[in-house]
Amino acid sequence: MLRVLGQRGAACDGVSRRELLHAGALSLFGALGLPGRSRARPGSNRQPGAARSVILLDLFGGPSHLDTFDPKPAAPAEIRGEFKPIATSLPGVLICEYLPRIARWMHRLCLIRTVAHDYNSHNPYAVMTGFTGGNDAQDYFSRPNNHPSMGSVCQYAGLGNPGMPPYVLLPAFPGYTQGLRRAGPYGGYLGTRFNPLFSTCDPRFDRPVDEDKDAYNHTIVPMGEPTLPTLAPGQTIDAMDRRRSLLSQLDAQAAAAERSSKAHPLGYLQRQAFELLLSSSARTAFDLGQEPVGMRERYGRDLFGSSMLLARRLVEAGVTFVTVHTEAKGSGHWDTHENNFNMLKHSRLPFLDRAVSVLLEDLEARGLLDSTLLVVMGDMGRTPRVNAKAGRDHWPRCGFCLLAGAGLKAGIVHGTSDRQGAYPNDHPVSPGDIVASIYHLVGVDPEMTAPDLTGRPISIAHGGQPIWDVIAANQR
């Protein structure tokens, strides 16, 4: 946490080279160091939407649709797996027995069972942008010419509130455990100014974790919580305020550079960093210590439970788009090539059941459910057939998306898969369709385009169309 120490000090007129470099390096937002690009925001493309905020729960690794929301009890054992289905509050709809709390919410949720695409990758590029034409290995690292994420586009379109970052990703950037900067969450060709604020985390474990041996160990649970990035050891608000004064001394030179249209984005990013860290509302929103112990326990003290609680605090404080990305060391993922059923039964499904149900209860109790859109999905589904290691492999051709909250019809199941859960029988849905639906519900025109690095207009939904069957009539 940031410490507020000492009295506010005025910057001296004499600026050392070290101070200048320190100030110039200060940034929370340009984490990649990619060249930023200034863009005018297309405010004319915005219309009032039902959703003031979006929480995207990204189940990194690809959750098995057959073992969660599309069970096949009549299929052979090697297809249906070990779990039994249970009835839900939505008549005729069955889901996995280890999701009993979500089952009680089904009459108020929207379930899509036919998410299909060809992007066979754990990079969350398709999930966060709607674009499915990427390349797995190439997208291990984000590039300046990537398509922008939904959160970035929402910010570009003018969504956001003063004193709060418009777009936050928890608990850390995708790929942090592998030293990768996986494509998906960034501003891409819109520029680094539209990157999210990434929180940081330092998960704790009850034993040493071996990345190889423990990749499918269902007993390992990452504990801890996301925090605001640390600028430097012992950094204080007083010191940061002094840096603000230092930067103000450079305004004249920066203004001249900006007028020449050759401004480096770092100045903008610095200002954003200071505005955030010196904002009492932002610091308060990130402080989980202000939550009652009982609420902390309801969400869970594990890393992802704490991230979901923080997501609620952030949307309550005015953040427009929050993504919770489920990735941690060891088996902190949904990529269940081995030990699928133990991983799901003992850790993944209890977390999902708890996180979704508690968040919905909490949002409703605070009067936020009607203005918050919750989206739950992952990279892909899993293979219908269980493999020799009791796992399921990659299968992007059929998966699920669960939605709740603002602007949706209640109690909708969209699409059916075939008897083995291999392909959609009807109403296939692309990531672009899901992205288009989210844009529509937040009041951003899904037909809007954004200029790429060459100035070409690119569709923000990549050809996707809103899924009208799940959108409330008053939002069409």
C-alpha positions in Angstrom: 0.0 0.0 0.0 1.1 3.6 -0.5 2.1 5.5 2.6 1.2 9.1 3.2 4.1 10.7 5.0 5.4 14.2 5.7 4.2 17.6 4.6 3.7 18.5 1.0 6.9 20.0 -0.3 7.4 22.4 -3.2 9.8 21.3 -5.8 13.0 23.4 -5.9 13.8 25.3 -9.0 17.1 23.5 -9.5 16.5 20.1 -11.1 19.2 17.4 -11.1 19.6 15.1 -14.0 18.8 12.2 -11.7 15.5 13.8 -10.7 14.7 14.5 -14.3 15.3 10.9 -15.3 13.3 9.7 -12.3 10.3 11.8 -13.3 10.7 10.8 -16.9 10.6 7.1 -16.1 7.5 7.4 -13.9 4.5 5.7 -15.5 1.9 3.1 -14.5 0.4 2.8 -17.9 3.0 2.3 -20.7 4.1 -1.0 -19.3 5.2 -2.3 -22.7 7.2 0.8 -23.7 5.4 0.7 -27.1 5.0 3.9 -29.0 1.7 5.6 -28.2 -0.5 7.5 -30.5 -2.9 10.3 -29.7 -6.4 9.9 -31.1 -9.4 12.0 -31.0 -12.2 10.2 -29.2 -15.3 9.5 -31.4 -17.9 10.7 -28.9 -20.5 10.8 -31.7 -20.4 6.9 -31.6 -21.8 6.8 -28.1 -25.4 6.2 -27.1 -26.8 5.7 -23.6 -26.4 2.0 -22.7 -27.8 -0.1 -19.9 -24.4 -1.0 -18.6 -22.3 1.6 -16.8 -19.6 -1.0 -16.0 -18.4 -4.4 -17.2 -16.7 -7.1 -15.3 -15.1 -9.7 -17.5 -14.1 -12.9 -15.7 -11.6 -14.5 -18.1 -11.1 -18.2 -17.3 -7.6 -18.5 -18.7 -6.7 -21.9 -20.2 -10.1 -22.8 -21.5 -12.8 -24.3 -19.2 -14.4 -27.6 -20.1 -18.0 -26.8 -21.3 -19.1 -30.4 -20.8 -18.0 -30.3 -17.2 -19.6 -27.0 -16.4 -22.6 -25.6 -18.3 -23.2 -28.1 -21.1 -23.3 -31.5 -19.6 -24.1 -34.6 -21.7 -25.5 -37.2 -19.3 -26.7 -39.5 -22.1 -23.3 -39.6 -23.8 -20.8 -42.5 -23.3 -18.6 -42.3 -20.2 -15.6 -41.2 -22.1 -17.6 -38.2 -23.3 -19.8 -37.3 -20.3 -16.9 -37.6 -17.8 -17.2 -38.1 -14.1 -19.6 -35.4 -13.0 -23.4 -35.5 -12.7 -25.8 -32.8 -13.8 -28.2 -31.0 -11.5 -31.4 -29.2 -12.1 -31.3 -25.4 -12.0 -33.9 -22.6 -11.3 -34.4 -22.4 -15.0 -36.7 -25.4 -15.9 -35.2 -28.0 -18.1 -31.6 -26.6 -17.9 -28.9 -28.8 -16.3 -25.4 -27.7 -15.2 -22.6 -29.4 -13.3 -23.3 -30.7 -9.8 -20.4 -28.6 -8.5 -22.0 -25.4 -9.4 -25.0 -25.5 -7.0 -25.1 -21.8 -6.2 -25.0 -20.7 -9.8 -27.8 -23.2 -10.4 -30.0 -21.2 -8.1 -29.3 -18.1 -10.2 -29.9 -19.6 -13.7 -33.4 -18.1 -14.1 -31.7 -14.7 -14.0 -28.7 -15.4 -16.2 -28.0 -15.8 -19.9 -26.1 -18.9 -21.0 -24.6 -19.2 -24.5 -23.6 -22.8 -25.3 -22.3 -22.4 -28.8 -19.2 -20.1 -28.7 -17.2 -21.3 -31.7 -14.0 -20.1 -33.4 -10.6 -21.3 -34.8 -8.2 -19.4 -32.6 -6.6 -22.3 -30.7 -4.5 -20.3 -28.3 -4.3 -19.4 -24.6 -3.5 -15.8 -25.5 -6.7 -13.9 -24.5 -6.6 -12.1 -27.8 -10.0 -13.4 -29.1 -11.7 -13.1 -25.7 -10.7 -9.5 -25.1 -10.9 -8.1 -28.7 -13.3 -10.4 -30.6 -10.6 -11.0 -33.3 -9.9 -14.6 -34.1 -7.3 -14.4 -36.8 -4.3 -14.3 -34.6 -1.4 -16.7 -34.5 -0.7 -18.6 -31.3 3.1 -18.2 -31.0 3.2 -14.8 -32.5 0.7 -13.6 -29.9 2.7 -14.6 -27.0 3.9 -11.0 -26.9 1.6 -8.0 -27.6 2.6 -5.8 -30.6 1.8 -2.2 -31.5 -0.3 -3.4 -34.5 -2.6 -5.6 -32.4 -6.3 -4.9 -32.3 -7.3 -3.0 -29.2 -9.2 -4.7 -26.3 -12.8 -4.0 -25.4 -11.7 -1.9 -22.4 -9.3 0.1 -24.6 -12.1 0.8 -27.2 -14.5 1.8 -24.4 -11.9 4.3 -23.2 -11.2 5.5 -26.8 -15.0 6.0 -27.2 -15.1 8.3 -24.2 -16.3 6.1 -21.4 -14.8 6.8 -18.0 -15.2 8.8 -14.8 -12.9 11.5 -13.3 -10.5 10.4 -10.6 -10.7 6.7 -11.6 -8.9 4.7 -14.2 -11.4 3.7 -16.9 -10.0 0.2 -17.5 -8.3 -2.1 -15.0 -7.0 -5.6 -15.3 -6.5 -7.9 -12.2 -4.5 -9.4 -10.7 -1.6 -8.9 -13.2 -1.0 -8.8 -17.0 -1.7 -12.0 -18.8 1.4 -14.1 -19.1 3.1 -12.7 -16.0 3.9 -16.2 -14.7 5.7 -17.2 -17.9 7.4 -13.8 -18.5 5.1 -13.2 -21.5 3.0 -10.2 -22.5 0.2 -12.1 -24.1 -1.8 -10.3 -26.7 -5.3 -9.2 -25.8 -5.7 -6.6 -23.1 -3.8 -3.7 -24.6 -4.5 -0.6 -26.6 -2.8 -2.0 -29.7 -2.8 0.4 -32.6 -4.8 2.9 -30.5 -1.7 3.5 -28.5 -0.4 2.8 -25.0 -2.5 5.6 -23.5 -5.4 3.1 -23.9 -3.7 0.3 -22.1 -5.4 -0.8 -18.8 -4.0 -0.2 -15.4 -2.5 -3.5 -14.4 -2.5 -4.3 -10.8 0.3 -6.4 -9.4 0.3 -9.5 -7.2 2.7 -11.8 -5.3 0.7 -15.0 -4.7 1.6 -17.1 -1.6 1.5 -20.8 -1.5 1.5 -23.3 1.4 4.5 -25.1 -0.2 7.2 -24.6 -2.8 5.7 -24.7 -6.3 7.4 -26.4 -9.2 6.0 -25.0 -12.5 6.3 -28.4 -14.3 5.5 -30.9 -11.6 2.6 -28.8 -10.2 1.0 -27.7 -13.4 -2.0 -30.0 -12.8 -1.8 -30.2 -9.0 -5.4 -29.5 -7.7 -4.3 -29.0 -4.1 -2.3 -25.8 -4.8 -4.3 -22.5 -4.3 -2.7 -19.1 -4.9 -3.4 -16.8 -1.9 -3.1 -13.1 -1.7 -4.7 -10.0 -3.3 -4.0 -7.6 -6.1 -2.4 -4.2 -5.3 -1.7 -0.9 -7.0 1.7 -1.0 -8.8 4.7 0.2 -6.7 6.7 2.9 -8.3 9.7 2.5 -6.1 10.6 1.0 -2.7 9.4 3.4 0.0 7.7 5.7 -2.5 5.4 8.1 -0.7 2.5 10.4 -1.7 4.7 13.4 -0.7 7.5 12.3 -3.0 5.0 11.7 -5.8 3.5 15.1 -5.3 7.0 16.6 -5.6 7.4 14.8 -8.9 4.2 16.4 -10.1 5.7 19.8 -9.4 8.8 18.7 -11.2 6.8 17.7 -14.2 5.0 21.0 -14.2 8.4 22.7 -14.8 8.6 20.8 -18.1 5.2 21.7 -19.3 6.4 24.5 -21.6 8.8 22.3 -23.4 6.2 19.5 -23.6 3.6 21.8 -25.0 5.9 22.9 -27.8 6.5 19.2 -28.7 2.8 18.4 -28.6 2.0 21.4 -30.9 4.4 19.8 -33.4 2.3 16.6 -33.3 5.4 14.6 -32.4 4.8 14.3 -28.7 6.0 11.2 -27.0 3.1 9.6 -25.0 5.1 9.4 -21.8 4.0 12.9 -20.7 0.4 11.9 -21.0 1.0 8.6 -19.2 2.8 10.4 -16.4 -0.1 12.7 -15.9 -2.5 9.7 -15.8 -0.2 8.0 -13.2 -0.2 11.0 -10.9 -3.9 11.6 -11.3 -4.6 8.0 -10.2 -2.1 7.8 -7.4 -3.0 11.2 -5.9 -6.7 10.5 -6.2 -8.1 9.6 -2.8 -11.1 7.8 -4.5 -8.8 5.6 -6.5 -6.6 4.7 -3.5 -9.7 4.0 -1.4 -11.2 1.7 -4.1 -8.0 -0.4 -4.3 -7.9 -0.8 -0.5 -9.5 -4.2 0.3 -8.7 -3.6 4.0 -11.7 -1.4 4.1 -14.0 -4.4 3.5 -15.6 -6.2 6.5 -14.0 -9.5 7.4 -17.2 -11.3 6.7 -17.3 -9.9 3.1 -13.6 -10.9 2.6 -14.5 -14.4 3.7 -17.5 -14.6 1.4 -15.4 -13.9 -1.7 -12.5 -16.0 -0.4 -9.0 -15.0 0.6 -7.4 -16.7 -2.5 -6.0 -14.5 -5.2 -8.9 -14.8 -7.6 -11.6 -14.4 -4.9 -9.9 -11.2 -3.7 -9.7 -10.0 -7.3 -13.4 -10.5 -7.7 -14.1 -8.4 -4.6 -11.8 -5.7 -5.8 -13.6 -5.8 -9.2 -16.8 -5.0 -7.3 -15.1 -2.2 -5.4 -13.8 -0.7 -8.6 -17.1 -0.6 -10.5 -18.7 0.8 -7.4 -16.1 3.6 -7.5 -16.8 4.3 -11.2 -14.4 2.1 -13.2 -15.9 1.3 -16.6 -14.2 -2.0 -17.5 -12.6 -4.5 -15.2 -11.1 -7.8 -16.3 -10.2 -10.6 -13.8 -7.7 -12.9 -15.5 -7.3 -16.3 -13.8 -3.7 -17.1 -14.0 -1.1 -17.9 -11.3 1.9 -20.2 -10.8 1.4 -23.9 -10.6 -2.1 -25.0 -11.5 -3.6 -21.6 -11.4 -5.4 -22.0 -14.7 -8.2 -23.9 -16.6 -5.9 -25.7 -19.1 -6.8 -29.2 -17.9 -4.8 -31.5 -20.2 -4.4 -33.8 -17.1 -6.3 -34.4 -13.9 -9.3 -32.5 -15.3 -11.8 -33.8 -12.8 -9.8 -33.3 -9.7 -8.7 -29.8 -10.7 -12.3 -28.8 -11.5 -13.9 -30.5 -8.5 -11.5 -29.4 -5.8 -10.5 -25.9 -6.9 -11.8 -24.4 -10.2 -15.5 -25.1 -9.9 -15.8 -24.1 -6.2 -14.1 -20.9 -7.0 -16.3 -20.2 -10.0 -19.5 -21.1 -8.1 -18.5 -18.9 -5.2 -17.1 -16.0 -7.2 -20.1 -15.6 -9.6 -22.8 -16.1 -7.0 -21.3 -13.9 -4.3 -20.6 -11.1 -6.8 -24.1 -11.2 -8.1 -25.5 -11.2 -4.6 -23.2 -8.3 -3.6 -24.0 -6.2 -6.7 -27.7 -6.7 -6.2 -27.5 -5.7 -2.5 -25.7 -2.5 -3.5 -28.1 -1.6 -6.3 -25.4 -2.2 -9.0 -26.6 -5.3 -10.7 -28.9 -3.5 -13.2 -26.0 -1.2 -14.3 -23.2 -3.8 -14.3 -22.7 -6.4 -17.0 -20.9 -9.6 -15.9 -19.3 -11.7 -18.6 -17.7 -15.1 -17.8 -15.9 -17.0 -20.6 -12.5 -18.5 -21.5 -10.1 -19.1 -24.4 -12.0 -22.2 -25.6 -13.9 -25.3 -24.6 -12.3 -28.7 -24.1 -12.4 -31.9 -26.2 -15.5 -34.0 -25.9 -13.4 -37.2 -25.4 -11.4 -37.6 -22.1 -7.8 -38.4 -22.8 -5.6 -41.1 -21.3 -4.4 -38.7 -18.5 -8.0 -38.0 -17.3 -7.8 -34.7 -19.0 -9.4 -32.8 -21.9 -7.5 -31.1 -24.6 -8.0 -27.8 -26.5 -11.3 -27.4 -28.4 -12.2 -23.9 -29.6 -15.0 -25.2 -31.8 -17.5 -25.2 -29.0 -17.6 -23.5 -25.6 -19.7 -21.3 -23.4 -20.2 -17.8 -22.2 -22.2 -16.8 -19.1 -23.7 -13.3 -18.8 -25.6 -11.5 -16.1 -26.8 -8.1 -15.3 -27.4 -4.9 -17.2 -29.5 -5.0 -20.4 -30.0 -8.7 -20.6 -33.0 -11.0 -20.8 -33.5 -13.2 -17.8 -33.3 -17.0 -18.0 -32.0 -17.4 -21.6 -30.1 -20.4 -23.0 -28.8 -19.5 -26.5 -27.9 -22.3 -28.8 -27.4 -26.0 -28.5 -24.4 -28.2 -29.1 -24.5 -31.7 -30.6 -24.8 -34.9 -28.6 -21.1 -34.9 -27.8 -20.7 -31.2 -27.2 -18.3 -31.1 -30.2 -20.0 -28.5 -32.4 -22.9 -26.1 -32.3 -26.2 -27.6 -33.6 -27.6 -24.1 -34.1 -27.0 -20.4 -33.4 -23.2 -20.4 -33.4 -21.7 -17.4 -31.7 -18.3 -15.9 -32.4 -16.1 -13.9 -30.0 -16.9 -11.0 -32.3 -20.6 -11.4 -31.6 -20.0 -11.4 -27.8 -17.8 -8.3 -28.1 -20.5 -6.6 -30.3 -23.1 -7.4 -27.7 -21.0 -5.9 -24.9 -20.3 -2.7 -26.9 -24.0 -2.4 -27.6 -24.9 -2.7 -23.9 -22.3 -0.1 -22.8 -23.5 2.3 -25.4 -20.7 2.0 -28.0 -21.8 1.5 -31.6 -20.6 -2.0 -32.6 -20.3 -0.8 -36.2 -17.8 1.8 -35.1 -14.3 1.7 -36.7 -10.9 2.7 -35.3 -7.9 3.6 -37.4 -5.0 1.2 -37.4 -1.3 2.2 -37.7 -1.8 3.0 -41.4 -5.0 4.9 -40.8 -7.3 2.3 -42.2 -10.7 2.0 -40.5 -11.0 -1.3 -38.7 -14.2 -2.6 -37.2 -14.0 -2.7 -33.4 -16.2 -5.9 -33.4 -14.4 -7.6 -36.4 -17.7 -8.4 -38.2 -19.5 -9.5 -35.0 -23.1 -8.6 -34.5 -25.0 -8.2 -31.2 -26.8 -11.4 -30.0 -30.3 -9.9 -30.0 -31.8 -13.1 -28.5 -30.1 -12.4 -25.2 -30.6 -8.6 -25.1 -33.6 -7.1 -23.4 -36.2 -5.6 -25.7 -35.8 -2.1 -24.3 -32.1 -2.2 -25.2 -32.5 -2.9 -29.0 
